[in-house]
């Protein structure tokens, strides 16, 4: 959420007699990863297009600041309910019941959880609607257009209600190994917002974006309904709080609620301090985060999400050795791809920002602010990607508390650093605070992962050191190669961005080949093998569950 390689990593090789995931199962994982990656990439690329369109229309104006601030409350409501329930609570329980007990009982559980999550979301949306005039200034004390932010918040509070149901359908379809419709759903969501920016905003201004968000949430739900109909879901709505399986989901959900709330509060912390600097900084940080998370979605989230069902399946079979092997291989693949993307984006932050966003209402000063934040956000993508796979290791073994503890700790680190640097380093400092907190969270998570699963870290760290060396060489080359250029306009910046990306990729690949790093080649071979075989699991007894594709990073992501 992968590359599948054993290159002299004997410390992580399975013991004699251990159960190894057969090639067909790994081929199925490759296809699942490809479909999930398609969804992530399509959604994120449309997210970039969305940002380009919005930047052209609104730049970093006070209206866009109001839109960014208005997103936070609906997103928080969605994340702590539907996101928490699906990410680590509902899906494993549903999959276990479906595979080992009764199909009817599995559908009954799904029906109960849908009703309860939707009802709880509705209650919170109503409360937030009433309290919006007090909550908005609390989260963004320096906002220029408070009244507009309150209005937009109230409009967009319809979206988490729709996403609560849609998220459940995504989880059910992924648990049944149906990935295509869940992959299309976020794309339709982004297309609706683009329509809002291009068409509705001409008449209703920033309100058109809010309408696009609600329409996108409705499409996100509608496109998945045929999928659950084909799966013959038996929906029997009931408020059964006393059901033992519902209580089990609730117990698993508790720690995850805290963890996702902490993750969302990181956004609130950033907006809180950025609003004191002005609308340009709120908007710039928002655009920068959208650009920075593209490699995170493509590599960290996609490969980790696709790997999660296999991990849960291996744990259910008591095969921890295969769990360790799978995590090590996916981790190496993620790092092999994420390290050059992160470093390259950091070096090329300004030309990339100018090429994509600097037009219309988005000025050269907006580019400067956004590029600075993008550079520091990019340095935090590596640990964010590591968190994606190692947190799922804990979820697979039923430990939802450990990742939550470190997520909460990271939130406080972010808060402390942001409070210290916001008025000195401005947007750069706020982005640095987020990235520093991510590094601390990942290092601690990795240390405890090694202890919890008795993993052998040396071979994996040796591989990562080679990737880092290749990435550092690439970054040095880019810094030296483009230091002499003095671009005079967006066209020059675009040329630097494109040439830099191509040259950087060539240098990284060349260094990897010289050091005999085989992750990319072997991952490509495995993916091709999986497509030739077409061996996605179809046996109902071997269906796996996976984490919801977009929820854990914010389906409502601005």
N, C-alpha and C positions, 0 to 999 in steps of 0.2 A: 503493500500500500503505500518472480523476481529473478534477478540473476541467479543462476543455479550452478555453482562451481565448487569443485574441490581442488584447489591448487596447493598441494603439499601442506594441508592443514591437518596434520595428524592429531593434534591436540583436541580437535573437535570431531574426529572421525568416530562413527558409531562403534560400540563394542561388539565383539563377536557374538552373534546370536540375537542382536537387537533387531527390532522390527523396523524396516526401512520403508519409507513411502515409495511405492513402486513407480517406475517411469510413467505409467499411464496416469497415475494420480498427480504426479508433478506436471505432466502435460496439461491435465485439466486445470491445475493451478495457473499455468502460464496463460491459458485461454481466458480464465476468469480474470486474471490480472490485466490482460489485453482489453477486455470489455470494460472493466472498471476504469482502467486508464483512459479509454476512449471517452467515458463519461466525464472523468476529471478534466482531461485535456480540453474536450469540447466545451465544458462549462467554463473553465478558466479562460480559454481563448475568447469565448463570448463575453466573459467578464472583462477582459482587456478591451474588447470592442465597446462594451458598455461604458467603461471608463473614458475611452476616447471620445465617445459621443457626448457624455455628460460634461467632460472637461471643455469641449468645444462650446457647449450651450451655456454652462454656468461657471466654469473656471473654479476658483476657490472663493466664490462670493459668499455673502452672508446667507443667501438662500440655500446654497449647497451645504454650508455649515449647519443650518437648521435641519436639513435632510439627514446629514450624518449623525447628528445628535439624536434625532427622532428614531433612528434605527435601533439604538441601544436597548431601549426598554422592551420592544417586541422580541428582539433577538434573545435577550436574557430569559424571558418567559419561555420561549421555545426550547432553549438549550437545557434549562434545569428540569424540564419535564420530559418532553419527547426525546430529546437528545440523550438524557441520562438513562431513560427507560430502555431505549433501543441499543445504545452503545455497549452495555455490559450486563444488562439485567434480563430483558424480555427474550432476546434472540436465543441465548444458550438454553433457557428453560423451554422455549417453544420447540427448538430443534430436538432436545432430549425426549420430550413427550411425543413428538411426531415420529421419531425414529424407533423408540423403544416401548411406547405404551399404546397410545390410541390416536389416530388421526382426528377423530371427532373431539377428543379431549383437547388436542392442540388447537383446533379451531375455536373451541369454547374459551380457552385461555386468551386467545387473540381477541375475541369479541369483548371479553370483560376488560382487558387492558385498554383497548381502544376507547371504550365508553368512559372508563375512569380517567384516562389521560386527557381526553377531550373535555370532559366536565371540569377537571381541575384547571386546564388551560383557560376555559371560558370564564371561570371564576376570577382567575388572576387578570385576565384581559379587562374584565369589568372594573375590577379594583384599580388597575392601572389607568383606565380611561378616566375614572373619577379623580384620581390623584395626580394626573399628568401635570397640571399647573404648578404643583409643588415639587414633583420629582424631576422635571426637566431642568429647572435652575439649580437643583441640588447636584446634578451630574455635570452640568456645564455652567458654572457660575459666571463666566465671562461672555456668554453667547450674545450676539448682537441682535438677533431677531427671536426673542423668546416666544412670543405669541405664535409665530409661524411654526416653530419647533413643536409646540404643544399641539397645534392642529394636525401636523403631519404625524405625530406620534399616535394620535387618536385614530387617524385614518388607517395607519399601518398595523394597528392592533388587531385588525381582521386577519392578517397574514399568519400569525402563530396558531390561530385556531384552525386554519386550513392545513398548515404544516403539521399539526399534531396528528391529524388523520393520515395525511400523505406520508409522513415519516413512518407510521406504523405499517402502511402498505409497502413502503420500501424495504423495511426490515423483513416482512413476510416473504416478499418476492426474492430477496437475497438469500433468505434461509432455504428457499426452494430452488436455489441455484438459477434464478431468473434475474439476469443482470441488465438486460437491454433497456427495458422500460424505466427502471430506476436511473439508468445512465442518461436517458433522454430527458427525464423530468427537470433537472437543473438547467439544461439547455433552454427549454421552453420558458423557464423562469427568467433567465437572462434576456431572452428574446422579447419577452413582455416588457421588461424595464427599458430595453433599447427602443421599443415602440413608444413607450411613454416619453422618452427623451426626445425622439425625433418627431413624433406626431402630436401627442397630447400636450407636451410642454409648449408647443407653439400657441396653444389657446389658453392653457391653465398654468403655465409657468412650472415652478417646482412641484406644484400639486400634481401635475401630470406624472411625475416620477413616482409619487406615492401611489397613485392609481395603478401604475404599471406594476408596482410591487405586489399589490393585492391580486391583480389579474394573473401575475406570474405564479403566485401561490396556488391560485385556483387551477391553473394549467398543470402545475406540478402534481396536484392531486388527480385531476381528470385523466391524465395520460396513463396512470398506473391502475386505474379501475379495471380495464379489460384484462390485465394480468392476473389479478386476484379472482376475477370471474372465471378465467381459464383454469385456474388452480382449484376451482370449485369450493371456494371458501364458504363455510357455513356461518353466516353472521347472526348471532343470537344476542342482541343487546340486553345486558343486565348489570345492575350494580351489586356485584357479589364481593363485598369487602372481606368476607370471612373465608373465602376459598383459599385452601392451603397453598396452591400454586401462585395465586395472586400475591399472597403474603411473601412468598419466596422471591418473587420479582421485586416487591417493595423492599425487602432486606438487601438485595443486591443493588437496588437503585440508590439507597441512601447515601453511601459514600460517593457515588458518581455524581449525585446532585451537587455535593459540596465541591468536587473537583471541577465540574463544568462551570459552576458559579464563579469559582476562582478564576478560571480562564476568561470568562466574560468580563469579570471585574478588571482584568488587565486592560481591556478596551476602554472601560469607564475611566480608569486612572489616566490613561493617555488623553482622552477627550477632556477630562477635568482640567488638567494643566494646560493643554493646548488651547482651550477656550479662553484662557487668560492672556494668551499671546495674540489672538486674533483669528479671524475666519480663514486666512491664508494657511495658517499652521494646522488647523483642524482638517481642512481640505487636503493639504499636501500630505499629511500623515495617512489619510484615508487612501489616496491614490497610490502612495508608496507601498502600503501594505498589500493592496491588490496586485501590484506588479511583483512584489517579492514572493508572494505565495504561489506563483505559477509553478516553479520547480518543486516546491513542497507538495503541491497537489499531484503533479505528474509522477514524482518518484516516491516520496515518503508516504503520502496518504494512499495512493493507488496500490502500491505493492503491499503495504501493511494490511490494507483492507482485504485484499485478495488472499493473503496468507492466513488471516485470522480463523476462517472456518477449519482449515487443516490443523491449526494448532489446537483448537477446541476438540476436534475429532481425536487427535493423538492423545490428548490428556484424558479424554473419556475412555480410551483404550489402555490407559496406564503406560503409554510409551513416551516417557519423558526424554529419552535419548533422541528420538526423531524430532521432538519439539526443539531441543537444543540445536540440532543440525539445521533444521528449517530456519530458525531465527538467525543463526549465524550466516547462512547463505543469503537470506533476504536482506539482512543488515549490510553485508558487504556490497550487494548490488545497489542498495539505496545510497550508500556512501560513495560508491564509485561514480554514480550519476549526479548526486547532489553537490559534492564538493566543488567540481568545476563550475557547475551552474551558479552556485552561491558566490564563489570568488569572482567569476566573470561578470556577474551582474553588479557586484560591488564596484569593480574597476570601471565598468561602462555605465554606471548609474546615470550620469548626466546626459550623455548622448542618447541613451535608451529613452529617458524621460522626455527629452526634447523631441525625438523622432515620433513618439507615440502621442504625446499630449499637447505640445506647444502649438496651439492654433486657436482661432476664435477668441473666447474669453480667457483662455489659459495663457498667462503672460510669461516672459522670461524670468521674472522674479518667482513666479509659481514653480517654474522648472527648477530653479536653484533650491528652493525650500524642499520640494518633493525629492529631488535627486540626493540631497544630503540625508534625508530620512531613509531613502531606499538603500543607500550604501550601508547604513548601520543595521537596518532590518535584514538585509541580505546575509550579513555575517551571522545572524541568528537562525538562518534556515537550516544549517547543518544540525544543530542540536534539536531543532523542532522535528526534523525528519527522524532522528534517532529516537526521540520520545515516542513517535508514532509506532514503531515496531516494538520497542521494549515495554511500553505500557501494555500492549496487547499480549505480551508474554505473561504478565501478571493477571490480566483478565482471563486468559485461557485456563490458568490454574485456579481460578476462583478468588484471586486476591485483588479486590477492587480498592482496598484501603491504602496500600503503599503508594501507588501512583497519585492518589488524591492528596496524601500528606505532602508530597513533594510539589504538587501543583499549588497548594495553598502557600507553602514556603516560598515558591517562586513569585507568587503574587505579592507577598510582603516585600521581597527583594526589589521587585519592580517599583513598588510604591515608594520605598525608601530612596532608591536611586533617582527616580523621577522627581521627587520632592527636592532633592539636592541639586539637580542640574537643569531643571526646566527653564529657569530665568537666566541661565548663563549660556547653555548650549542649545536652547530652544528645541526645535523639532529633532535635531540630531541627537540631543541628549535623551529625549523621550524614546526615540527608536533604540538607542543604545541601552537604555534601561530594560526594555523588553528583551533584547537579545542576550544581555548579561544574565538576566533571570532564567532564560531558556538554557543557557550553558550550565548554570548551577543545577537546575532541575535534572537535566539529562545525565550529568556526571554522577549525581547521587542515585538516580534511577538505575544507571548501568551497574554501579557498584553493588546495589542491592539485588539486581537481577542475577549477577554472577553468584552471589551467595544463595539466593532463593532457589535457583535451578541448578546449582553446582556446575556452572558452565566454566569452560576453559577459555579465558579471555586473550591469552597471549597471541595465538595465531590470528584471531580477528583483528587485534590491535596492530599486529605487524602488517596485515593487509591494508588497514586504514592509513598507516604511516606512509605506505607507498603511494596511495591515492593522494594523500596530502602533499607529498613531495612533487607529484605530477601537477597538482593544482597550483602549488606555490610557484613552480617554474612557469606555468601558463600565466599566472597573475603578474609575475615579474616581467615577462615578455610583453604583455599588454601595456603595463605601466610605462615601460621604456619605449615601446614602439609608438605610442600615441602621445607621449609627453611633448613632442615637438610640434604637434598640430594645434592650430589656433582657429577653430571653426568659427565662421562668420554668420551662420544661419542654421535653420532647421535642416536644410538639405545636407550641409556639411556634417552636422551631428548625426543625421541618419546614416550617411556613408560610413562614418566612424563606427557607429553601433553595429551595422551589418558586417563590415569588414573585420571588426574586432571579434565578433561572435564566431565567424568562420575561422579566422586565424587562431583564436584561442582554442577552439575545438580541435583544430589540426595539431597544435602544439601538445595539447593534453593527450590526444590519441597517440601521437608519436612517442611521447614519453612513456605512456602505458605499454606500448608495444616494445619499446626498448627494455623496460623492466619486466616484460613478460607477464603483464597483468591481463588475465583472460576473462574477467567478469562479463564484459559487454559482448564479446564474441560468443561465449557459452550461453548467455541469456538469450541472444538472438537465435541460436541453434535450437534451444529448448522451445522457444515460442514457435518457430517454424515446424518443429516436430509435433507440437501440440495441435497446430492447425491441420497438418496432414492427417493426423489420426482422428481429429474431431472428437476427442475423448472426454468431453465434459461429462461429469457424473450424471447418469440418468436413473440409477437404481434408487428407488425411494428409501431403501434401508441405508443408503450411504449419502443422503443429502446432508449438507452442512449448513451452518449458519454463519453469517458474516455481519460485521458492524455496518450500520447505516452509512452510506457513502459520503454524504455531505454533512450530516448533522453535527458531528463532533468538531468540525471546524467552522460551523456556522452556515447553514443553508441560506440564512438571511444576510449573509456577508455583503457588506456594502462594496 
